[in-house]
Amino acid sequence: MGARRLPVVTALLTAGAVVLTGVGTAEASSAAAPSTSAVTLPITPAVTGALSAAQAPVAPKQRLRLGAKGKAVVWLQQRLRELGYRPGKADGRYGGSTLTALWAFQKVNGITPSSTVGKATWAALETPRAPKVLVRNGQPTRAEVNLTKQVMVLYVGGEVKLITHISSGSGVPYCQTSVWQGKSRRFCGSARTPTGDYRTTWRTSGWHKSYLGQLYNPIFFNGGIAFHGALSVPLYPASHGCVRMPMNVAVELPGLLGKGVPVHVRGGFRRS
């Protein structure tokens, strides 16, 4: 599925923020750590198939746009959380965390990602699809990165624990001069997130400065390539190789994804 850029939405998500890109990142100044406010619902596994009409919850059907407030937004946030997505706190405010969770849900359900919650999205929230399994015989606890859809799914004990929107390597070759270990050096690369089978290795908490920028709560799985939080996670691959994810997801992921866990990277993104 081709992704489209949303200039207004992107501006709202990144206003006042320095763009971070992952393994290859622009130098960023210190930024405040995101809030760790608890959500109102417990973590529950995502559904594994469409619910019957009798079981399906009834969605509000109210058309929502970024910035909306009210009970319909609370319903949206709670429902996304129930299904394994991470919209942030169910506070009735449709902001950036809810938007990126919505994007992930729309992509999994074959809906062109948008900031608008309309008829198709409400219908899918009533009878959602499960994310596509990339490794049929994978270990019960594993992370699957779908580069085609730009989505990461974390399975724990054979059940979906977390689904998130991501932005992987742009595929655009780069050369960047950075000060590293006290010396000015030039780094060049292909800005790719390679497909393959890996395992999580080392990690660090908070902001970590790499030779190409800063990463929040990075969890490395392929050399210098890591899952990490970023202030900008657009609808297209934009990093130098790392797997960017929303900041609120990066806060929660280290408590769910341990060391030595298999990471499977599949697919390839096609720009529209």
GIKAFEN-V570908 format. One record per helix or strand of 3 or more residues. SS is the DSSP state (H for helix, E for strand). FROM is the first residue (numbers start at 1). TO is the last residue. If there is no record, write none. Layout:
# GIKAFEN-V570908
ss->SS from->FROM to->TO
ss->SS from->FROM to->TO
This chain:
# GIKAFEN-V570908
ss->H from->7 to->14
ss->H from->71 to->82
ss->H from->96 to->108
ss->H from->119 to->126
ss->E from->142 to->146
ss->E from->151 to->156
ss->E from->159 to->167
ss->E from->174 to->180
ss->E from->183 to->189
ss->E from->196 to->199
ss->E from->207 to->210
ss->E from->213 to->222
ss->E from->225 to->230
ss->E from->243 to->246
ss->H from->247 to->253
ss->E from->262 to->266
